Amino acid sequence: MHIPAELLPDGADWLPVESGESGAAVLRDEAGGRYVKVVPSSQADELAAERDRIAWLASVGIPGPSVIEWRLTAHGGALVTSAVEGVPADRLDAAGLRAAWPAIADILRRLHAVPVSDCPYGRGVDGMMTAVRATVAEDRVQTEFLPVALQDVPPSRILADLESELPRRIVQEQAEAVVCHGDFCLPNILIAPDGSHVAGLIDVGRLGRADPYADIALLLANARETWPDESTARRADEDFAARYGIDLDSARQDFYLRLDPLTW
């Protein structure tokens, strides 16, 4: 996207980091201490919501970036945040991820232990299903996000299966809701340079009250891309469950792995 000069803070050389299909752009200053995310005016409200979630997450003691500056003009919005010194967990090899795995389980358990009544943001399955219905109806499904076994299945059939399970999932969420990250994948988990702990969580625009499996399912599925074989992945799942303190529910994992890709 073209970035108007008034959306970029002065006094730095801003270098592009990434640009997504959503129209957002991320840049960092050459000195490395700040990032800026820029969106068109049509997405400014979403970026403002992410800004508020970043500030809220910091207020409850979960490590991550801090908000430095917010800019809003007729051309769009820009959110400037501090850099977090760490390595995205998806850049670790299998041995490195294995070493960081306990710390990843610990930070998720810590996030999920934040009193859900203190969280002002919703991310419940009802709202997610509303997004899913719109995505399917408008033929916007990104099939590459789906589990491989479902990429050739008509989205309408996936939606019908989700609808049939929805009442049960609502009951589970009501009983066990936690504060979820909302996109708890390896690229959004920054590991300290020495590998000893999680330095911070980023991309928290979907943070809110939800079923814990909305995070757990994404993490375990995403980590499978790093583990060398299925037996390693199973052991990692078991170790995560023991560290987090849960008996994994494969049916709930499967539900959220079908649900989440249809919300984008």
QUINORFEN-V744527 format. One record per backbone hydrogen bond with DSSP energy under -0.5 kcal/mol. CO is the residue of the C=O (numbers start at 1). NH is the residue of the N-H. If there is no record, write none. Layout:
co=CO nh=NH
co=CO nh=NH
//
This chain:
co=2 nh=4
co=4 nh=7
co=5 nh=8
co=7 nh=9
co=12 nh=14
co=13 nh=15
co=13 nh=30
co=15 nh=28
co=18 nh=26
co=20 nh=23
co=24 nh=20
co=25 nh=38
co=26 nh=17
co=26 nh=18
co=27 nh=36
co=28 nh=15
co=29 nh=32
co=33 nh=83
co=34 nh=29
co=35 nh=81
co=36 nh=27
co=36 nh=38
co=37 nh=79
co=38 nh=25
co=39 nh=77
co=40 nh=43
co=41 nh=44
co=43 nh=47
co=44 nh=48
co=45 nh=49
co=46 nh=50
co=47 nh=51
co=48 nh=52
co=49 nh=53
co=50 nh=54
co=51 nh=55
co=52 nh=56
co=53 nh=57
co=54 nh=58
co=55 nh=59
co=56 nh=60
co=57 nh=60
co=57 nh=62
co=58 nh=61
co=61 nh=63
co=63 nh=201
co=66 nh=82
co=69 nh=80
co=71 nh=78
co=73 nh=76
co=75 nh=41
co=76 nh=73
co=77 nh=39
co=78 nh=71
co=78 nh=80
co=79 nh=37
co=79 nh=81
co=80 nh=68
co=80 nh=69
co=81 nh=35
co=83 nh=85
co=84 nh=86
co=87 nh=191
co=88 nh=91
co=89 nh=92
co=93 nh=97
co=94 nh=98
co=95 nh=99
co=96 nh=100
co=97 nh=101
co=100 nh=104
co=101 nh=105
co=102 nh=106
co=103 nh=107
co=104 nh=108
co=105 nh=109
co=106 nh=110
co=107 nh=111
co=108 nh=112
co=109 nh=113
co=111 nh=114
co=115 nh=118
co=116 nh=119
co=118 nh=120
co=121 nh=209
co=124 nh=128
co=125 nh=129
co=126 nh=130
co=127 nh=131
co=128 nh=132
co=129 nh=133
co=130 nh=134
co=131 nh=135
co=132 nh=136
co=133 nh=137
co=134 nh=138
co=135 nh=140
co=136 nh=139
co=141 nh=143
co=142 nh=145
co=143 nh=146
co=147 nh=150
co=147 nh=151
co=148 nh=151
co=150 nh=153
co=154 nh=157
co=154 nh=158
co=155 nh=159
co=156 nh=160
co=157 nh=161
co=158 nh=162
co=159 nh=163
co=160 nh=164
co=161 nh=165
co=162 nh=166
co=163 nh=167
co=165 nh=168
co=165 nh=169
co=166 nh=170
co=167 nh=171
co=168 nh=172
co=169 nh=173
co=170 nh=174
co=171 nh=175
co=172 nh=176
co=173 nh=177
co=178 nh=180
co=178 nh=210
co=180 nh=208
co=183 nh=185
co=185 nh=188
co=186 nh=89
co=186 nh=189
co=188 nh=190
co=188 nh=202
co=189 nh=89
co=189 nh=191
co=190 nh=199
co=190 nh=200
co=191 nh=87
co=192 nh=195
co=197 nh=192
co=197 nh=199
co=200 nh=190
co=201 nh=65
co=204 nh=207
co=208 nh=180
co=209 nh=123
co=210 nh=178
co=211 nh=214
co=212 nh=215
co=212 nh=216
co=213 nh=217
co=215 nh=219
co=216 nh=220
co=217 nh=221
co=218 nh=222
co=219 nh=223
co=220 nh=224
co=222 nh=225
co=223 nh=226
co=223 nh=227
co=229 nh=233
co=230 nh=234
co=231 nh=235
co=232 nh=236
co=233 nh=237
co=234 nh=238
co=235 nh=239
co=236 nh=240
co=237 nh=241
co=238 nh=242
co=239 nh=243
co=240 nh=244
co=241 nh=245
co=241 nh=246
co=246 nh=248
co=248 nh=250
co=249 nh=253
co=250 nh=254
co=251 nh=255
co=252 nh=256
co=253 nh=257
co=254 nh=258
co=255 nh=259
co=256 nh=260
co=259 nh=262
co=260 nh=263
co=261 nh=264
//
